[in-house]
Amino acid sequence: MTGDARPSWLIGANLLVLYVVWGSTYLAIRVMVETIPPLSGAGIRFLVAGVLLHGWCVARTRRWFPVSRQELRGAAVIGVLIIGGGLGLLTLGERTVPSGVAALVIASMPLWVAVFRLLARERPRPVVLLGLLAGFSGVAILLAPSGWGGPVAFTGLVIVLAAAIAEAIGSFFTPRVRLPGNALLSAGVQMLVAGPLLIVVGLLAGEDPNPASWSGASWWALLYLIGPGSILAFGSLIWLLTHAPVSVATTYAYVNPAIALVLGWLILDEHLTPGILGGGALIIVAVILVLWGERRPAESGTRASTPEAEDSRSAGKRG
Protein backbone atom coordinates (compact mmCIF):
# COMPACT_ATOMS: atom_id res chain seq x y z
CA MET A 1 0.00 0.00 0.00
CA THR A 2 1.50 3.33 -1.05
CA GLY A 3 0.89 7.04 -0.79
CA ASP A 4 -2.27 8.20 0.93
CA ALA A 5 -4.10 4.90 0.53
CA ARG A 6 -5.68 3.54 3.69
CA PRO A 7 -7.67 0.34 4.29
CA SER A 8 -11.35 0.80 3.53
CA TRP A 9 -12.24 -0.45 7.01
CA LEU A 10 -10.37 2.51 8.54
CA ILE A 11 -12.31 4.93 6.38
CA GLY A 12 -15.53 3.15 7.31
CA ALA A 13 -14.69 3.18 11.02
CA ASN A 14 -13.98 6.91 11.02
CA LEU A 15 -17.15 7.60 9.05
CA LEU A 16 -19.12 5.58 11.59
CA VAL A 17 -17.66 7.64 14.42
CA LEU A 18 -18.44 10.86 12.57
CA TYR A 19 -22.02 9.83 11.78
CA VAL A 20 -22.99 8.32 15.12
CA VAL A 21 -21.14 10.67 17.49
CA TRP A 22 -21.90 13.96 15.76
CA GLY A 23 -25.41 12.78 14.93
CA SER A 24 -25.99 12.02 18.61
CA THR A 25 -24.72 15.35 19.92
CA TYR A 26 -28.12 16.94 19.26
CA LEU A 27 -29.68 14.36 21.56
CA ALA A 28 -26.96 14.97 24.17
CA ILE A 29 -27.54 18.74 24.04
CA ARG A 30 -31.26 18.22 24.57
CA VAL A 31 -30.56 16.07 27.64
CA MET A 32 -27.93 18.48 28.97
CA VAL A 33 -30.20 21.53 28.91
CA GLU A 34 -32.87 19.76 30.94
CA THR A 35 -31.07 20.87 34.12
CA ILE A 36 -27.91 22.70 32.99
CA PRO A 37 -28.27 26.33 31.83
CA PRO A 38 -27.69 26.26 28.05
CA LEU A 39 -25.11 29.01 27.55
CA SER A 40 -23.15 28.09 30.65
CA GLY A 41 -23.26 24.40 29.72
CA ALA A 42 -22.05 25.12 26.19
CA GLY A 43 -19.33 27.37 27.58
CA ILE A 44 -18.10 24.70 30.00
CA ARG A 45 -18.19 22.11 27.21
CA PHE A 46 -15.96 24.10 24.89
CA LEU A 47 -13.68 25.52 27.57
CA VAL A 48 -12.79 22.03 28.81
CA ALA A 49 -12.56 20.56 25.29
CA GLY A 50 -10.40 23.51 24.21
CA VAL A 51 -8.02 23.03 27.12
CA LEU A 52 -7.67 19.33 26.27
CA LEU A 53 -7.10 19.95 22.55
CA HIS A 54 -4.64 22.77 23.16
CA GLY A 55 -2.84 20.71 25.78
CA TRP A 56 -2.47 17.86 23.30
CA CYS A 57 -1.01 20.21 20.68
CA VAL A 58 1.35 21.81 23.22
CA ALA A 59 2.58 18.38 24.26
CA ARG A 60 3.29 17.48 20.64
CA THR A 61 4.93 20.77 19.62
CA ARG A 62 6.53 21.52 23.00
CA ARG A 63 5.49 25.14 22.58
CA TRP A 64 3.12 26.78 25.06
CA PHE A 65 1.08 28.76 22.51
CA PRO A 66 2.18 27.71 19.00
CA VAL A 67 0.14 30.29 17.03
CA SER A 68 0.95 33.71 15.60
CA ARG A 69 -1.04 36.86 16.43
CA GLN A 70 -2.68 36.78 13.01
CA GLU A 71 -3.67 33.13 13.44
CA LEU A 72 -5.01 33.91 16.90
CA ARG A 73 -7.16 36.74 15.55
CA GLY A 74 -8.51 34.55 12.76
CA ALA A 75 -9.28 31.67 15.12
CA ALA A 76 -10.95 34.05 17.58
CA VAL A 77 -13.27 35.47 14.91
CA ILE A 78 -14.24 32.03 13.61
CA GLY A 79 -14.63 30.67 17.13
CA VAL A 80 -16.99 33.47 18.14
CA LEU A 81 -19.09 32.97 15.00
CA ILE A 82 -19.23 29.18 14.74
CA ILE A 83 -18.87 28.01 18.33
CA GLY A 84 -20.17 31.04 20.21
CA GLY A 85 -22.91 32.05 17.79
CA GLY A 86 -23.63 28.74 16.08
CA LEU A 87 -23.38 26.20 18.89
CA GLY A 88 -24.29 28.64 21.64
CA LEU A 89 -27.56 29.51 19.93
CA LEU A 90 -28.19 25.86 19.05
CA THR A 91 -27.86 24.87 22.71
CA LEU A 92 -30.15 27.75 23.72
CA GLY A 93 -32.74 26.79 21.11
CA GLU A 94 -32.82 23.13 22.12
CA ARG A 95 -34.50 24.04 25.39
CA THR A 96 -37.78 24.08 23.44
CA VAL A 97 -36.94 22.49 20.08
CA PRO A 98 -36.77 18.68 19.68
CA SER A 99 -33.25 17.46 18.97
CA GLY A 100 -34.14 15.92 15.59
CA VAL A 101 -35.82 19.09 14.35
CA ALA A 102 -32.88 21.19 15.56
CA ALA A 103 -30.52 18.95 13.58
CA LEU A 104 -32.61 19.40 10.44
CA VAL A 105 -32.58 23.20 10.78
CA ILE A 106 -28.81 23.22 11.40
CA ALA A 107 -28.42 21.03 8.30
CA SER A 108 -29.43 24.09 6.25
CA MET A 109 -26.02 25.65 7.04
CA PRO A 110 -24.43 24.78 3.65
CA LEU A 111 -27.41 26.44 1.96
CA TRP A 112 -26.69 29.70 3.75
CA VAL A 113 -23.01 29.44 2.82
CA ALA A 114 -24.10 29.14 -0.81
CA VAL A 115 -26.25 32.26 -0.38
CA PHE A 116 -23.27 34.20 0.97
CA ARG A 117 -21.22 33.06 -2.02
CA LEU A 118 -23.97 34.34 -4.28
CA LEU A 119 -23.85 37.69 -2.50
CA ALA A 120 -20.08 37.70 -3.01
CA ARG A 121 -20.76 37.43 -6.77
CA GLU A 122 -19.58 33.85 -7.08
CA ARG A 123 -21.45 32.08 -9.88
CA PRO A 124 -22.98 28.78 -8.74
CA ARG A 125 -23.99 25.89 -10.96
CA PRO A 126 -27.72 25.51 -11.73
CA VAL A 127 -27.90 22.45 -9.46
CA VAL A 128 -26.84 24.65 -6.53
CA LEU A 129 -29.71 27.06 -7.24
CA LEU A 130 -32.09 24.10 -7.39
CA GLY A 131 -30.73 22.92 -4.05
CA LEU A 132 -31.27 26.36 -2.51
CA LEU A 133 -34.88 26.40 -3.69
CA ALA A 134 -35.56 22.94 -2.27
CA GLY A 135 -33.69 23.61 0.96
CA PHE A 136 -35.35 26.86 1.87
CA SER A 137 -38.72 25.33 1.06
CA GLY A 138 -37.89 22.68 3.64
CA VAL A 139 -36.85 25.31 6.18
CA ALA A 140 -40.13 27.17 5.59
CA ILE A 141 -42.07 23.97 6.30
CA LEU A 142 -40.18 23.40 9.56
CA LEU A 143 -40.72 27.02 10.62
CA ALA A 144 -44.47 26.95 9.94
CA PRO A 145 -46.01 27.91 13.31
CA SER A 146 -48.99 25.59 13.00
CA GLY A 147 -48.38 22.30 14.74
CA TRP A 148 -45.42 23.52 16.79
CA GLY A 149 -47.15 24.13 20.10
CA GLY A 150 -47.24 27.90 20.21
CA PRO A 151 -44.87 30.88 20.19
CA VAL A 152 -42.27 29.46 22.61
CA ALA A 153 -41.44 26.55 20.30
CA PHE A 154 -41.49 28.86 17.28
CA THR A 155 -39.08 31.22 19.04
CA GLY A 156 -36.80 28.27 19.70
CA LEU A 157 -36.88 27.35 16.01
CA VAL A 158 -35.91 30.90 15.06
CA ILE A 159 -33.00 30.73 17.54
CA VAL A 160 -31.80 27.47 15.96
CA LEU A 161 -32.14 29.01 12.50
CA ALA A 162 -30.03 31.95 13.69
CA ALA A 163 -27.48 29.37 14.87
CA ALA A 164 -27.31 27.87 11.37
CA ILE A 165 -26.81 31.33 9.86
CA ALA A 166 -24.08 32.23 12.37
CA GLU A 167 -22.31 28.95 11.62
CA ALA A 168 -22.62 29.64 7.90
CA ILE A 169 -21.10 33.11 8.29
CA GLY A 170 -18.18 31.59 10.16
CA SER A 171 -17.77 28.85 7.55
CA PHE A 172 -17.89 31.42 4.75
CA PHE A 173 -15.09 33.44 6.34
CA THR A 174 -12.97 30.43 7.38
CA PRO A 175 -10.99 30.19 4.10
CA ARG A 176 -10.71 34.00 4.06
CA VAL A 177 -8.84 34.42 7.34
CA ARG A 178 -5.56 33.01 8.55
CA LEU A 179 -5.89 30.08 10.93
CA PRO A 180 -3.33 27.78 12.57
CA GLY A 181 -2.17 25.18 10.07
CA ASN A 182 -2.91 22.35 12.50
CA ALA A 183 -6.69 21.86 12.44
CA LEU A 184 -6.80 20.38 15.96
CA LEU A 185 -4.88 23.38 17.30
CA SER A 186 -7.18 25.73 15.39
CA ALA A 187 -10.26 24.08 16.91
CA GLY A 188 -8.70 24.20 20.37
CA VAL A 189 -7.99 27.93 20.13
CA GLN A 190 -11.50 28.61 18.83
CA MET A 191 -12.98 26.71 21.77
CA LEU A 192 -10.74 28.52 24.26
CA VAL A 193 -12.04 31.84 22.92
CA ALA A 194 -15.72 30.91 22.62
CA GLY A 195 -16.06 28.83 25.80
CA PRO A 196 -15.36 31.61 28.35
CA LEU A 197 -17.39 34.04 26.20
CA LEU A 198 -20.44 31.77 26.39
CA ILE A 199 -20.06 31.43 30.16
CA VAL A 200 -19.88 35.21 30.60
CA VAL A 201 -22.89 35.80 28.34
CA GLY A 202 -24.82 33.16 30.25
CA LEU A 203 -24.04 34.82 33.58
CA LEU A 204 -25.03 38.24 32.19
CA ALA A 205 -28.29 36.68 30.97
CA GLY A 206 -29.08 35.57 34.51
CA GLU A 207 -28.10 31.90 34.32
CA ASP A 208 -27.19 30.25 37.62
CA PRO A 209 -24.77 27.39 36.83
CA ASN A 210 -25.10 25.53 40.13
CA PRO A 211 -23.75 21.97 39.68
CA ALA A 212 -25.69 20.79 42.73
CA SER A 213 -28.93 21.20 40.76
CA TRP A 214 -27.75 19.26 37.70
CA SER A 215 -29.17 15.79 37.14
CA GLY A 216 -27.00 12.75 36.56
CA ALA A 217 -28.29 12.47 32.99
CA SER A 218 -27.31 16.08 32.25
CA TRP A 219 -23.86 15.50 33.73
CA TRP A 220 -23.31 12.46 31.51
CA ALA A 221 -24.56 14.40 28.48
CA LEU A 222 -22.11 17.23 29.21
CA LEU A 223 -19.21 14.80 29.56
CA TYR A 224 -20.22 13.10 26.31
CA LEU A 225 -20.30 16.46 24.53
CA ILE A 226 -16.85 17.36 25.86
CA GLY A 227 -15.17 14.07 24.94
CA PRO A 228 -16.65 12.21 21.97
CA GLY A 229 -18.78 15.16 20.78
CA SER A 230 -16.04 17.80 20.69
CA ILE A 231 -12.80 15.82 20.37
CA LEU A 232 -13.24 12.27 19.06
CA ALA A 233 -15.53 13.09 16.13
CA PHE A 234 -13.42 16.07 15.11
CA GLY A 235 -10.32 13.86 15.09
CA SER A 236 -12.13 11.44 12.78
CA LEU A 237 -13.09 14.30 10.47
CA ILE A 238 -9.49 15.51 10.24
CA TRP A 239 -8.32 11.95 9.54
CA LEU A 240 -10.91 11.56 6.78
CA LEU A 241 -10.05 14.91 5.18
CA THR A 242 -6.42 13.77 5.09
CA HIS A 243 -6.90 10.19 3.89
CA ALA A 244 -10.21 10.10 1.98
CA PRO A 245 -11.86 12.14 -0.79
CA VAL A 246 -13.68 15.24 0.44
CA SER A 247 -16.88 13.86 -1.11
CA VAL A 248 -16.68 11.02 1.42
CA ALA A 249 -15.59 13.05 4.43
CA THR A 250 -18.34 15.66 4.12
CA THR A 251 -21.21 13.18 3.83
CA TYR A 252 -21.81 13.86 7.54
CA ALA A 253 -23.60 17.05 6.48
CA TYR A 254 -26.64 15.07 5.34
CA VAL A 255 -26.25 11.83 7.30
CA ASN A 256 -26.08 13.39 10.77
CA PRO A 257 -29.55 15.01 10.64
CA ALA A 258 -31.16 11.68 9.76
CA ILE A 259 -29.34 9.98 12.65
CA ALA A 260 -30.34 12.76 15.05
CA LEU A 261 -33.96 12.47 13.95
CA VAL A 262 -34.05 8.71 14.53
CA LEU A 263 -32.27 8.94 17.90
CA GLY A 264 -34.64 11.64 19.12
CA TRP A 265 -37.59 9.50 18.12
CA LEU A 266 -36.22 6.30 19.68
CA ILE A 267 -34.77 7.67 22.93
CA LEU A 268 -36.70 10.85 23.73
CA ASP A 269 -39.97 9.87 22.06
CA GLU A 270 -39.90 12.96 19.85
CA HIS A 271 -42.84 13.06 17.47
CA LEU A 272 -42.25 12.73 13.73
CA THR A 273 -45.00 14.62 11.93
CA PRO A 274 -45.48 14.74 8.14
CA GLY A 275 -44.23 18.33 8.24
CA ILE A 276 -41.01 17.34 10.00
CA LEU A 277 -40.37 14.42 7.66
CA GLY A 278 -41.25 16.39 4.51
CA GLY A 279 -39.31 19.51 5.43
CA GLY A 280 -36.37 17.45 6.64
CA ALA A 281 -36.28 15.40 3.44
CA LEU A 282 -36.22 18.57 1.35
CA ILE A 283 -33.32 20.00 3.40
CA ILE A 284 -31.25 16.81 3.20
CA VAL A 285 -31.78 16.51 -0.57
CA ALA A 286 -30.92 20.20 -0.95
CA VAL A 287 -27.66 19.82 1.00
CA ILE A 288 -26.68 16.88 -1.21
CA LEU A 289 -27.38 18.96 -4.34
CA VAL A 290 -25.50 22.01 -3.07
CA LEU A 291 -22.42 20.10 -1.90
CA TRP A 292 -22.36 18.03 -5.09
CA GLY A 293 -22.79 21.09 -7.30
CA GLU A 294 -20.03 23.06 -5.61
CA ARG A 295 -17.65 20.11 -5.45
CA ARG A 296 -17.80 18.82 -9.02
CA PRO A 297 -15.01 20.95 -10.54
CA ALA A 298 -12.60 19.84 -7.79
CA GLU A 299 -13.36 16.11 -7.77
CA SER A 300 -10.15 14.72 -9.17
CA GLY A 301 -9.03 12.58 -6.25
CA THR A 302 -7.56 15.51 -4.33
CA ARG A 303 -7.76 15.89 -0.57
CA ALA A 304 -9.26 18.80 1.33
CA SER A 305 -9.04 21.28 -1.55
CA THR A 306 -12.67 22.40 -1.86
CA PRO A 307 -14.41 25.25 -0.05
CA GLU A 308 -16.27 22.64 2.01
CA ALA A 309 -12.99 21.17 3.19
CA GLU A 310 -11.68 24.61 4.07
CA ASP A 311 -14.86 25.21 6.03
CA SER A 312 -14.22 21.98 7.91
CA ARG A 313 -10.96 23.33 9.31
CA SER A 314 -13.15 24.92 11.95
CA ALA A 315 -15.50 22.00 12.30
CA GLY A 316 -15.03 21.37 15.98
CA LYS A 317 -18.35 23.07 15.58
CA ARG A 318 -20.75 20.30 14.74
CA GLY A 319 -23.42 19.53 17.26
Helices and strands as residue ranges (DSSP letters): H 8-32, H 38-61, H 69-78, I 79-87, H 88-93, H 99-106, H 109-119, H 126-143, H 151-173, G 174-176, H 183-204, G 211-213, H 216-226, I 228-232, H 233-243, H 246-249, H 252-267, H 274-295, G 296-298, H 307-311, G 312-317
